[in-house]
Amino acid sequence: MTTKNNNQPDYQKSGIITLVGRSNVGKSTLLNTLIGTKVAIVTDKPQTTRNIIHGVLNTPQGQAVFVDTPGIFKQSNLLAGRLTKRVQEAIKDIDVIIYVVDPSKSIGAEERYNLSLIRQLTVPKIMAINKSDLPMNEKLYVQDYRELGDNFSAVFELSALNNSHVQPLRDKVFELLPEGPALYPPEQMTNIDPKFWIAEIIREKIFLALRKEVPYTTHVVVTGIEEKDAKTKNDSGLLIIKATIYTNEPRYKKMIIGANGRAIKEIGIAARKELETALNKKVFLELEVETDKHWENKI
């Protein structure tokens, strides 16, 4: 995923800014909004993010590399333990940390655990109180978070979903970043490769199409990408994508496929439409579902 930029700016500042917080507070949405492009998938389910994803923002001020992380939570299984370790690695050797919180959720044991990790860091810290667009009767704990402000260089109340009051956060980030050369070429917007990005889009549609625990039992691998040239001037070409959805039990495989294949068809159509819009070409998407009890060892 790249964007064209023929005029490489003279970078004055650069650095890594990691977004942390508990699950489902809007970190991925904020990452996408900060850089102006969707590089991280977004659902309303906790623990959607599994990998460390970089989103690169180039401005006349410099280059900011925002890092999305899985929600911080205490280890409860193999996957949770691995995700927590990824977060701990992601907060090493960074320049700024943005702590994202949801004012509709109380400061409980999980939040205190998160705060204990953040307080150990010596880098500048920003708190982003997200979801400012919620009705006042839902933002029950906003004052509790405001009272934590003394622990941070700055506190911003914003809506990542509506791109409201996000620019002041960007400005503060560049104010805090050190001087230095760009970390990524100006045309590169993320650290993820095309196969991983396509797999993530498919996984997002699984989360949106299926309820309860089923999405958490899945892992997507893109097994092939073939590009066919355009046949006419008005033809943008065709991308043939093959992907496998892995799940750990036969009963989940049946649910992913659905009665008469309805569920897998819905997932495929939704993924194909987004891929065609993003890639500006026709996509043929072939999905299959396999059972693998050890898929967690692959991520």
MIMAR-883969 format. One record per residue (C-alpha): residue number from 1; x negated, y negated, z; residue in one letter. Coordinates in nm, 2 decimals. Layout:
MIMAR-883969
KEPA    i      xx      yy      zz  aa
KEPA  NUM       X       Y       Z   A
...
This chain:
MIMAR-883969
KEPA    i      xx      yy      zz  aa
KEPA    1    0.00    0.00    0.00   M
KEPA    2   -0.16   -0.32   -0.11   T
KEPA    3   -0.07   -0.67   -0.21   T
KEPA    4   -0.24   -0.88   -0.48   K
KEPA    5   -0.44   -1.17   -0.36   N
KEPA    6   -0.67   -1.32   -0.62   N
KEPA    7   -0.79   -1.60   -0.40   N
KEPA    8   -0.98   -1.45   -0.11   Q
KEPA    9   -0.97   -1.69    0.18   P
KEPA   10   -1.27   -1.81    0.36   D
KEPA   11   -1.21   -1.62    0.69   Y
KEPA   12   -1.29   -1.82    1.00   Q
KEPA   13   -1.14   -1.58    1.25   K
KEPA   14   -1.07   -1.21    1.26   S
KEPA   15   -0.99   -0.94    1.51   G
KEPA   16   -0.78   -0.65    1.63   I
KEPA   17   -0.45   -0.71    1.82   I
KEPA   18   -0.28   -0.41    1.97   T
KEPA   19    0.09   -0.40    2.04   L
KEPA   20    0.17   -0.18    2.34   V
KEPA   21    0.48   -0.12    2.55   G
KEPA   22    0.73    0.15    2.64   R
KEPA   23    0.92    0.34    2.38   S
KEPA   24    1.20    0.16    2.18   N
KEPA   25    1.12   -0.20    2.27   V
KEPA   26    1.06   -0.30    1.91   G
KEPA   27    0.69   -0.28    1.86   K
KEPA   28    0.71   -0.14    1.50   S
KEPA   29    0.97   -0.40    1.40   T
KEPA   30    0.74   -0.67    1.54   L
KEPA   31    0.44   -0.54    1.35   L
KEPA   32    0.64   -0.54    1.02   N
KEPA   33    0.77   -0.89    1.10   T
KEPA   34    0.43   -1.03    1.19   L
KEPA   35    0.27   -0.93    0.86   I
KEPA   36    0.58   -0.97    0.65   G
KEPA   37    0.58   -0.62    0.50   T
KEPA   38    0.71   -0.28    0.62   K
KEPA   39    0.42   -0.06    0.71   V
KEPA   40    0.57    0.11    1.02   A
KEPA   41    0.90    0.31    1.02   I
KEPA   42    1.17    0.18    1.25   V
KEPA   43    1.46    0.37    1.41   T
KEPA   44    1.68    0.32    1.72   D
KEPA   45    1.53    0.64    1.88   K
KEPA   46    1.25    0.63    2.14   P
KEPA   47    0.91    0.77    2.04   Q
KEPA   48    0.96    0.73    1.67   T
KEPA   49    0.60    0.61    1.63   T
KEPA   50    0.34    0.89    1.65   R
KEPA   51    0.03    0.74    1.49   N
KEPA   52   -0.19    0.44    1.52   I
KEPA   53   -0.09    0.21    1.23   I
KEPA   54   -0.27   -0.11    1.13   H
KEPA   55   -0.09   -0.40    0.96   G
KEPA   56   -0.31   -0.67    0.81   V
KEPA   57   -0.22   -1.04    0.80   L
KEPA   58   -0.43   -1.27    0.59   N
KEPA   59   -0.39   -1.65    0.64   T
KEPA   60   -0.61   -1.96    0.59   P
KEPA   61   -0.70   -1.92    0.96   Q
KEPA   62   -0.84   -1.58    0.91   G
KEPA   63   -0.74   -1.21    0.93   Q
KEPA   64   -0.54   -1.05    1.21   A
KEPA   65   -0.52   -0.67    1.22   V
KEPA   66   -0.21   -0.58    1.42   F
KEPA   67   -0.21   -0.23    1.56   V
KEPA   68    0.12   -0.04    1.63   D
KEPA   69    0.11    0.23    1.89   T
KEPA   70    0.33    0.50    2.02   P
KEPA   71    0.54    0.41    2.33   G
KEPA   72    0.34    0.45    2.65   I
KEPA   73    0.49    0.71    2.87   F
KEPA   74    0.37    0.96    3.12   K
KEPA   75    0.27    1.30    2.98   Q
KEPA   76    0.55    1.56    2.97   S
KEPA   77    0.45    1.79    2.69   N
KEPA   78    0.17    1.86    2.44   L
KEPA   79    0.28    1.59    2.19   L
KEPA   80    0.34    1.33    2.46   A
KEPA   81    0.00    1.39    2.60   G
KEPA   82   -0.16    1.34    2.26   R
KEPA   83    0.03    1.02    2.19   L
KEPA   84   -0.07    0.88    2.52   T
KEPA   85   -0.43    0.95    2.45   K
KEPA   86   -0.39    0.77    2.11   R
KEPA   87   -0.26    0.46    2.29   V
KEPA   88   -0.55    0.47    2.53   Q
KEPA   89   -0.80    0.49    2.24   E
KEPA   90   -0.62    0.21    2.06   A
KEPA   91   -0.67   -0.04    2.34   I
KEPA   92   -1.04    0.00    2.34   K
KEPA   93   -1.26   -0.25    2.15   D
KEPA   94   -0.98   -0.49    2.08   I
KEPA   95   -0.96   -0.87    2.09   D
KEPA   96   -0.60   -0.94    2.20   V
KEPA   97   -0.32   -0.73    2.34   I
KEPA   98    0.05   -0.80    2.30   I
KEPA   99    0.27   -0.64    2.56   Y
KEPA  100    0.62   -0.60    2.41   V
KEPA  101    0.91   -0.57    2.65   V
KEPA  102    1.29   -0.53    2.63   D
KEPA  103    1.49   -0.76    2.86   P
KEPA  104    1.78   -0.52    2.87   S
KEPA  105    1.56   -0.26    3.05   K
KEPA  106    1.46   -0.29    3.41   S
KEPA  107    1.10   -0.29    3.54   I
KEPA  108    1.09    0.07    3.66   G
KEPA  109    0.82    0.33    3.72   A
KEPA  110    0.75    0.35    3.34   E
KEPA  111    0.70   -0.02    3.31   E
KEPA  112    0.48   -0.04    3.62   R
KEPA  113    0.26    0.24    3.47   Y
KEPA  114    0.22    0.04    3.15   N
KEPA  115    0.13   -0.27    3.34   L
KEPA  116   -0.13   -0.08    3.54   S
KEPA  117   -0.31    0.02    3.22   L
KEPA  118   -0.29   -0.33    3.07   I
KEPA  119   -0.42   -0.50    3.39   R
KEPA  120   -0.74   -0.31    3.35   Q
KEPA  121   -0.82   -0.48    3.03   L
KEPA  122   -1.04   -0.79    3.01   T
KEPA  123   -0.91   -0.92    2.68   V
KEPA  124   -0.65   -1.20    2.64   P
KEPA  125   -0.30   -1.07    2.70   K
KEPA  126    0.02   -1.19    2.56   I
KEPA  127    0.37   -1.09    2.66   M
KEPA  128    0.64   -1.07    2.39   A
KEPA  129    0.99   -1.06    2.54   I
KEPA  130    1.16   -0.91    2.24   N
KEPA  131    1.53   -0.90    2.15   K
KEPA  132    1.61   -1.26    2.24   S
KEPA  133    1.91   -1.22    2.00   D
KEPA  134    2.09   -1.00    2.25   L
KEPA  135    2.39   -1.15    2.43   P
KEPA  136    2.31   -1.30    2.77   M
KEPA  137    2.51   -1.03    2.95   N
KEPA  138    2.27   -0.76    2.81   E
KEPA  139    1.94   -0.95    2.89   K
KEPA  140    1.99   -0.86    3.25   L
KEPA  141    1.62   -0.84    3.34   Y
KEPA  142    1.47   -1.13    3.14   V
KEPA  143    1.39   -1.33    3.45   Q
KEPA  144    1.21   -1.03    3.60   D
KEPA  145    0.98   -1.03    3.30   Y
KEPA  146    0.93   -1.40    3.30   R
KEPA  147    0.81   -1.37    3.66   E
KEPA  148    0.52   -1.15    3.53   L
KEPA  149    0.40   -1.44    3.32   G
KEPA  150    0.10   -1.53    3.55   D
KEPA  151   -0.06   -1.20    3.43   N
KEPA  152   -0.07   -1.32    3.07   F
KEPA  153   -0.23   -1.59    2.86   S
KEPA  154    0.11   -1.67    2.71   A
KEPA  155    0.47   -1.55    2.71   V
KEPA  156    0.70   -1.57    2.41   F
KEPA  157    1.07   -1.49    2.39   E
KEPA  158    1.15   -1.38    2.03   L
KEPA  159    1.35   -1.16    1.81   S
KEPA  160    1.14   -0.94    1.58   A
KEPA  161    1.45   -0.81    1.41   L
KEPA  162    1.57   -1.16    1.31   N
KEPA  163    1.22   -1.31    1.27   N
KEPA  164    1.31   -1.57    1.53   S
KEPA  165    1.03   -1.76    1.72   H
KEPA  166    0.77   -1.52    1.58   V
KEPA  167    0.55   -1.79    1.42   Q
KEPA  168    0.44   -1.94    1.76   P
KEPA  169    0.32   -1.59    1.85   L
KEPA  170    0.11   -1.57    1.53   R
KEPA  171   -0.04   -1.91    1.60   D
KEPA  172   -0.13   -1.81    1.95   K
KEPA  173   -0.30   -1.49    1.83   V
KEPA  174   -0.52   -1.68    1.59   F
KEPA  175   -0.60   -1.93    1.87   E
KEPA  176   -0.73   -1.64    2.08   L
KEPA  177   -0.92   -1.45    1.81   L
KEPA  178   -1.30   -1.48    1.78   P
KEPA  179   -1.48   -1.60    1.48   E
KEPA  180   -1.59   -1.33    1.24   G
KEPA  181   -1.57   -1.17    0.90   P
KEPA  182   -1.26   -0.99    0.77   A
KEPA  183   -1.22   -0.63    0.87   L
KEPA  184   -1.02   -0.53    0.57   Y
KEPA  185   -1.04   -0.63    0.20   P
KEPA  186   -0.78   -0.91    0.13   P
KEPA  187   -0.57   -0.68   -0.09   E
KEPA  188   -0.53   -0.41    0.18   Q
KEPA  189   -0.23   -0.44    0.41   M
KEPA  190   -0.26   -0.12    0.62   T
KEPA  191   -0.49    0.17    0.71   N
KEPA  192   -0.25    0.44    0.61   I
KEPA  193   -0.28    0.63    0.28   D
KEPA  194    0.01    0.67    0.03   P
KEPA  195    0.08    1.03    0.13   K
KEPA  196    0.11    0.95    0.49   F
KEPA  197    0.33    0.64    0.42   W
KEPA  198    0.56    0.85    0.21   I
KEPA  199    0.58    1.12    0.47   A
KEPA  200    0.67    0.85    0.73   E
KEPA  201    0.95    0.71    0.52   I
KEPA  202    1.10    1.06    0.49   I
KEPA  203    1.06    1.11    0.87   R
KEPA  204    1.24    0.79    0.93   E
KEPA  205    1.53    0.91    0.73   K
KEPA  206    1.54    1.23    0.93   I
KEPA  207    1.56    1.03    1.25   F
KEPA  208    1.84    0.82    1.11   L
KEPA  209    2.04    1.11    0.96   A
KEPA  210    2.01    1.36    1.25   L
KEPA  211    2.11    1.32    1.61   R
KEPA  212    1.99    1.44    1.95   K
KEPA  213    1.67    1.63    1.97   E
KEPA  214    1.64    1.75    1.60   V
KEPA  215    1.41    1.47    1.47   P
KEPA  216    1.16    1.52    1.75   Y
KEPA  217    1.11    1.88    1.63   T
KEPA  218    1.00    1.77    1.28   T
KEPA  219    0.68    1.69    1.10   H
KEPA  220    0.66    1.59    0.73   V
KEPA  221    0.37    1.67    0.49   V
KEPA  222    0.35    1.54    0.14   V
KEPA  223    0.22    1.83   -0.07   T
KEPA  224    0.20    1.67   -0.41   G
KEPA  225    0.23    1.34   -0.60   I
KEPA  226    0.24    1.33   -0.98   E
KEPA  227    0.27    1.02   -1.18   E
KEPA  228    0.42    1.02   -1.53   K
KEPA  229    0.36    0.73   -1.76   D
KEPA  230    0.63    0.50   -1.88   A
KEPA  231    0.78    0.60   -2.22   K
KEPA  232    0.91    0.25   -2.31   T
KEPA  233    0.84   -0.11   -2.23   K
KEPA  234    1.14   -0.12   -2.00   N
KEPA  235    1.05    0.20   -1.83   D
KEPA  236    0.84    0.17   -1.51   S
KEPA  237    0.74    0.54   -1.51   G
KEPA  238    0.82    0.83   -1.28   L
KEPA  239    0.67    0.95   -0.96   L
KEPA  240    0.73    1.31   -0.87   I
KEPA  241    0.68    1.37   -0.50   I
KEPA  242    0.69    1.71   -0.32   K
KEPA  243    0.71    1.72    0.06   A
KEPA  244    0.77    1.98    0.33   T
KEPA  245    0.96    1.92    0.65   I
KEPA  246    0.83    2.14    0.93   Y
KEPA  247    1.04    2.23    1.23   T
KEPA  248    0.97    2.47    1.52   N
KEPA  249    1.29    2.68    1.52   E
KEPA  250    1.51    2.84    1.26   P
KEPA  251    1.82    2.68    1.42   R
KEPA  252    1.67    2.34    1.36   Y
KEPA  253    1.59    2.43    1.00   K
KEPA  254    1.96    2.51    0.94   K
KEPA  255    2.06    2.17    1.09   M
KEPA  256    1.81    1.98    0.88   I
KEPA  257    1.94    2.15    0.56   I
KEPA  258    2.30    2.12    0.68   G
KEPA  259    2.62    2.28    0.55   A
KEPA  260    2.59    2.33    0.18   N
KEPA  261    2.27    2.13    0.19   G
KEPA  262    2.44    1.80    0.27   R
KEPA  263    2.20    1.69    0.54   A
KEPA  264    1.88    1.74    0.34   I
KEPA  265    2.05    1.58    0.04   K
KEPA  266    2.14    1.27    0.25   E
KEPA  267    1.78    1.25    0.38   I
KEPA  268    1.64    1.29    0.03   G
KEPA  269    1.86    1.02   -0.13   I
KEPA  270    1.79    0.77    0.14   A
KEPA  271    1.41    0.83    0.12   A
KEPA  272    1.41    0.82   -0.26   R
KEPA  273    1.60    0.48   -0.27   K
KEPA  274    1.36    0.32   -0.03   E
KEPA  275    1.06    0.46   -0.21   L
KEPA  276    1.19    0.34   -0.55   E
KEPA  277    1.25   -0.01   -0.41   T
KEPA  278    0.90   -0.03   -0.25   A
KEPA  279    0.71    0.12   -0.54   L
KEPA  280    0.92   -0.04   -0.82   N
KEPA  281    0.95    0.28   -1.02   K
KEPA  282    1.17    0.59   -1.05   K
KEPA  283    1.11    0.86   -0.80   V
KEPA  284    1.19    1.23   -0.81   F
KEPA  285    1.17    1.36   -0.46   L
KEPA  286    1.17    1.74   -0.39   E
KEPA  287    1.21    1.84   -0.02   L
KEPA  288    1.18    2.18    0.14   E
KEPA  289    1.21    2.28    0.50   V
KEPA  290    0.98    2.54    0.67   E
KEPA  291    0.96    2.68    1.02   T
KEPA  292    0.63    2.64    1.20   D
KEPA  293    0.61    2.68    1.58   K
KEPA  294    0.27    2.52    1.59   H
KEPA  295    0.33    2.21    1.39   W
KEPA  296    0.24    1.99    1.69   E
KEPA  297   -0.12    2.11    1.65   N
KEPA  298   -0.13    1.94    1.30   K
KEPA  299   -0.07    1.58    1.41   I
